[in-house]
């Protein structure tokens, strides 16, 4: 496996990360992998290095860091034959958690050795690809308000503290969504456009999402103030999605969002701009290393060939008859 390991040498706890990277590389080389280490030096470098790896015929790019590093690498690999894998060294590591990857880097490296590549979908916000989700409104404002220094120093707590401040100041916006031509409007606090299920490493907001179904899942949180935001999050934490009339759920290939006042937008934890913005699915745009025991609800079942259908259908009908 010819592998490029992309990492940020200036990330928090750099010395500890250096030891963890060395341990991961040792595991892969013991398995016969050829590993090249490439540090990022500025914003956008992860994308450039990933694209270079694809052009040079690498089999795999490992994004060592958090979901921001992963997003940069995804944007370099989209549409290429080079696969992606995460090495969790960041604050939230949502993709690693989604795949149930160990968060200790050496253990993660060993697990990845058993994974296989498979084509999965990406989302696209304007010209920016996302692997996990896009957030519009309340959560994007939190993301924009967290300073890099606070993130390195406080980790996930930085988002919690910013979230408290944002809740106190939250105000809904008059928004219009067009989902595959269907129009809906109302006063909203937040919209989440999900390609995968896990949000923030904690809860499943787009809980019906599949990473290879050619669709994006959309959760619209209605409301006008911080109290509304708290009520919506309580419903999510209690998994009472269907019982809260102020949470609307859709599935679509193309979603156009506009709002007054304009709402901030983030993808995979990085701020990228404001509404209006169009979100699209990019079916099968990324090759990703995936575990053999993928959660069943996160991917579509394998499609049977015509021969497989002919062999399987009689057995299914026989079983149904016995029932």
C-alpha positions in Angstrom: 0.0 0.0 0.0 1.7 3.2 -1.2 0.6 5.7 1.3 0.9 9.5 1.9 0.4 10.6 5.5 -0.7 14.2 5.6 -0.3 15.9 9.0 -0.2 19.3 10.7 3.2 19.7 12.5 1.9 22.8 14.4 -1.2 21.2 15.9 -1.7 21.3 19.7 0.5 18.9 21.7 2.8 18.6 18.7 5.4 16.5 20.6 2.8 13.9 21.6 1.4 13.9 18.1 4.9 13.2 16.7 5.3 10.1 18.9 1.8 8.9 17.9 2.5 9.4 14.2 5.8 7.5 14.6 3.9 4.6 16.2 1.3 4.5 13.5 3.9 4.6 10.7 5.8 1.7 12.4 2.6 -0.4 12.3 2.0 0.2 8.6 5.6 -0.5 7.7 5.5 -3.7 9.6 2.6 -4.6 7.3 4.7 -3.8 4.2 3.2 -0.4 3.5 5.4 2.3 1.9 4.6 5.4 3.8 5.6 9.0 3.0 5.1 11.7 5.6 4.1 15.2 4.3 3.5 18.1 6.7 1.1 20.9 5.9 2.5 24.4 6.2 -0.5 26.6 5.6 -4.3 26.5 5.0 -5.2 24.6 1.9 -2.0 22.5 1.9 -3.9 19.3 2.8 -5.9 19.7 -0.4 -2.8 20.3 -2.5 -0.9 17.4 -1.0 -3.8 15.0 -1.5 -4.2 16.1 -5.1 -0.5 15.5 -5.6 -0.7 12.1 -4.1 -3.6 11.2 -6.5 -1.6 12.5 -9.5 1.4 10.5 -8.5 -0.6 7.3 -8.2 -0.6 6.8 -4.4 -3.1 4.1 -3.2 -4.0 5.9 0.0 -3.8 9.3 1.7 -4.1 9.2 5.5 -5.4 12.5 7.0 -3.7 12.7 10.5 -5.6 15.3 12.5 -9.1 16.3 13.1 -12.1 16.8 10.8 -10.7 20.0 9.3 -7.6 18.2 8.1 -9.8 15.4 6.8 -12.0 17.9 4.9 -8.9 19.4 3.2 -7.7 16.0 2.1 -11.2 15.1 0.9 -11.3 18.1 -1.4 -8.0 17.0 -2.9 -9.1 13.4 -3.4 -12.6 13.9 -4.7 -13.1 12.3 -8.1 -9.8 10.4 -8.0 -8.9 6.7 -7.5 -6.8 7.4 -4.4 -8.5 6.3 -1.2 -8.9 8.2 2.1 -8.4 7.0 5.7 -8.4 9.0 9.0 -5.8 8.9 11.8 -7.6 10.6 14.7 -5.5 13.4 16.3 -8.1 16.2 16.4 -10.7 17.6 18.7 -13.8 15.8 17.7 -12.7 13.1 15.2 -16.3 12.6 14.0 -15.5 10.5 10.9 -13.3 8.2 13.0 -16.1 7.8 15.5 -18.7 7.2 12.8 -16.5 4.3 11.6 -15.9 3.1 15.1 -12.2 3.5 14.7 -10.1 3.4 17.9 -9.1 6.9 18.9 -5.6 5.8 20.0 -3.4 6.3 16.9 -1.4 3.1 17.0 -4.6 1.0 17.5 -6.2 2.9 14.8 -3.3 2.2 12.4 -3.6 -1.5 13.1 -7.4 -1.5 12.5 -7.0 0.4 9.2 -4.8 -2.4 7.9 -7.9 -4.7 7.7 -10.1 -2.1 5.9 -11.0 -2.1 2.2 -11.7 0.8 -0.2 -15.2 1.5 -1.4 -16.8 4.4 -3.3 -19.0 6.7 -1.1 -20.8 9.9 -1.7 -19.8 13.4 -0.8 -21.8 16.6 -0.3 -20.9 19.8 -2.0 -21.6 23.3 -0.6 -21.0 25.7 -3.4 -17.5 24.5 -4.6 -16.5 22.9 -1.3 -16.9 19.2 -0.8 -17.9 17.8 2.6 -17.7 14.3 4.0 -19.8 14.7 7.1 -22.3 17.5 7.0 -22.9 21.2 6.4 -24.4 23.4 9.1 -26.3 26.7 8.4 -27.2 29.1 11.1 -26.8 28.4 14.8 -24.0 25.8 14.7 -22.1 27.7 12.0 -22.1 30.8 14.2 -20.6 28.7 17.0 -17.9 27.4 14.7 -17.1 30.8 13.4 -16.8 32.1 17.0 -14.3 29.5 18.3 -10.7 30.9 18.0 -8.0 28.4 16.9 -6.0 29.1 20.1 -9.0 28.3 22.3 -9.7 25.2 20.3 -6.1 23.9 20.9 -6.1 24.9 24.5 -9.6 23.8 25.5 -10.6 21.2 22.9 -14.3 20.4 22.8 -14.9 22.7 25.8 -14.3 25.7 23.5 -17.4 24.8 21.5 -19.5 24.3 24.7 -18.5 27.7 26.0 -19.2 29.4 22.7 -22.5 27.5 22.4 -23.7 29.0 25.7 -23.0 32.5 24.5 -24.6 31.8 21.1 -27.7 30.4 22.7 -28.2 33.5 24.8 -28.0 35.6 21.6 -29.8 33.3 19.2 -32.3 34.7 16.8 -34.2 32.9 14.0 -34.0 34.0 10.4 -36.7 33.9 7.7 -35.4 31.1 5.4 -36.4 29.6 2.2 -35.3 26.1 1.1 -35.8 24.5 -2.3 -35.3 20.8 -2.1 -35.2 19.1 -5.6 -37.7 21.8 -6.7 -39.9 21.6 -3.7 -40.2 24.9 -1.8 -40.6 25.4 2.0 -40.1 28.4 4.1 -40.3 29.5 7.7 -38.4 31.0 10.6 -35.4 28.7 11.4 -32.5 28.6 13.8 -30.4 26.0 12.0 -30.3 23.7 9.1 -28.1 20.6 8.9 -27.4 19.0 5.6 -25.9 15.5 6.3 -24.0 13.0 4.2 -23.4 10.8 7.3 -25.2 10.4 10.6 -23.1 11.4 13.5 -23.0 15.1 14.5 -20.2 16.5 16.6 -19.2 13.0 17.6 -22.1 12.9 20.0 -25.6 12.7 18.5 -27.2 11.6 15.2 -29.1 14.6 13.8 -29.4 13.2 10.2 -30.1 9.8 11.6 -31.4 8.2 8.4 -28.4 9.2 6.2 -26.5 6.7 4.2 -23.1 7.5 2.7 -23.7 5.7 -0.6 -27.4 6.3 -1.5 -26.9 9.3 -3.8 -28.9 11.6 -1.4 -28.4 14.2 1.3 -30.5 14.3 4.5 -31.7 17.6 5.7 -32.8 18.5 9.3 -34.5 21.9 9.7 -34.7 23.3 13.2 -37.5 25.9 13.5 -37.6 28.6 16.1 -36.8 32.2 17.0 -34.6 32.3 20.1 -32.2 30.5 22.4 -35.1 28.7 24.2 -36.2 27.2 21.0 -32.6 26.0 20.4 -32.5 24.3 23.8 -35.8 22.6 23.2 -34.7 21.3 19.8 -31.4 19.9 21.2 -33.2 18.2 24.0 -35.4 16.4 21.5 -32.3 15.3 19.6 -30.5 14.1 22.7 -33.6 12.1 23.7 -33.9 10.8 20.1 -37.5 12.2 19.9 -37.0 13.4 16.3 -40.4 12.5 15.1 -42.2 13.9 18.2 -41.0 17.5 17.8 -43.1 19.4 15.3 -40.4 22.1 15.1 -37.9 19.6 13.5 -38.6 18.9 9.8 -36.7 16.2 8.0 -36.2 15.9 4.3 -34.0 14.0 1.7 -32.9 15.5 -1.5 -30.1 15.7 -4.1 -30.0 19.5 -4.4 -30.8 22.0 -1.6 -30.9 25.7 -2.1 -30.9 27.8 1.1 -31.5 31.6 1.3 -32.3 33.6 4.4 -32.9 37.1 5.8 -30.7 38.0 7.6 -28.0 35.9 5.9 -26.9 32.8 7.8 -23.3 31.6 8.3 -22.3 28.2 6.8 -19.8 25.6 7.9 -18.8 22.3 6.5 -17.1 19.5 8.5 -16.4 22.1 11.2 -14.9 24.9 9.0 -16.6 28.2 8.3 -16.9 28.8 4.5 -19.3 31.7 4.0 -22.9 32.7 4.2 -26.2 32.0 2.5 -27.5 32.0 -0.2 -25.8 28.7 -1.0 -26.6 25.6 -2.9 -25.8 22.1 -1.6 -25.6 19.1 -3.9 -24.7 15.4 -3.5 -21.7 14.0 -5.4 -22.5 10.3 -5.8 -19.6 7.9 -5.4 -17.1 10.9 -5.5 -14.7 9.5 -3.0 -12.8 6.2 -2.5 -12.7 5.6 1.3 -11.1 2.8 3.4 -14.0 1.3 5.4 -14.1 -1.4 8.1 -15.5 -4.9 7.3 -18.1 -4.4 10.1 -19.6 -1.1 8.9 -22.8 -0.1 10.7 -25.6 -1.6 8.6 -27.7 1.6 8.5 -24.8 3.7 7.2 -24.5 2.0 3.8 -26.8 0.5 1.3 -26.8 -3.3 1.1 -24.7 -4.6 -1.9 -26.7 -4.8 -5.2 -27.3 -8.3 -6.4 -26.3 -9.2 -9.9 -29.0 -10.7 -12.1 -27.5 -14.1 -11.5 -27.6 -13.5 -7.7 -31.2 -12.4 -8.0 -32.1 -15.7 -9.8 -30.3 -17.8 -7.2 -31.6 -15.8 -4.2 -35.2 -15.1 -5.1 -36.4 -18.7 -4.9 -34.9 -19.1 -1.5 -36.5 -15.9 -0.3 -40.0 -17.0 -1.6 -39.6 -20.4 0.0 -38.7 -18.8 3.3 -41.7 -16.5 3.1 -44.0 -19.5 2.3 -42.8 -21.2 5.4 -43.6 -18.1 7.5 
